Amino acid sequence: MFNQNVSGTVYKLLKVGSFVLTDNYLIGFIHESERTSEPRLGEYVKARVIAVKPDGTLNLSLRGRVHEVLSDDAEMILTYLNSVGGEMPFGDKSEPDAIRAKFGISKAQFKRAIGSLMKARKVTQEHGLITRLNSETPESD
């Protein structure tokens, strides 16, 4: 079942995570680090299996797969760059807490997104600054 998608209903909420009863009547647990927002009690969720424990319970994630969220993260960073004039004081040496506070993603996600933008020649990184390249101009109102 690893990496398969499952659906189910949240039946218990804790500070450290949420418990889900899947459509196949399996128990799943979504750790707080594996969700972008806390689901409500009784909410129907679609999740991905990230581990199957020996007792048959599942560890689940509400976060998308890396290749699915990479373009979303890159788009968010480009939007931020456009809103601040094309240059930001974040880079691969920035503190993880600062990145999470500003963008709501991990430093690893940030670095992957920046890497894909650099490969696509949309941004450049020099002297601790990330700069939007001229071909990526913000839309005028």
Number of C-alpha atoms within 10 A of each C-alpha: 11 12 14 10 14 18 16 21 20 22 15 14 17 10 8 10 17 21 21 28 20 19 12 9 9 13 19 27 22 25 18 16 12 19 17 12 10 16 17 14 14 14 12 17 16 15 24 22 19 18 17 15 10 7 6 11 13 24 21 28 25 22 16 13 11 11 9 10 14 18 15 12 22 20 14 14 19 22 13 16 20 18 11 9 12 19 18 17 11 17 18 17 10 13 11 14 13 13 19 14 10 10 15 14 15 15 20 12 18 23 16 18 22 24 17 17 19 16 11 9 14 17 22 16 18 8 7 13 16 20 20 24 14 11 9 14 14 15 6 4 3
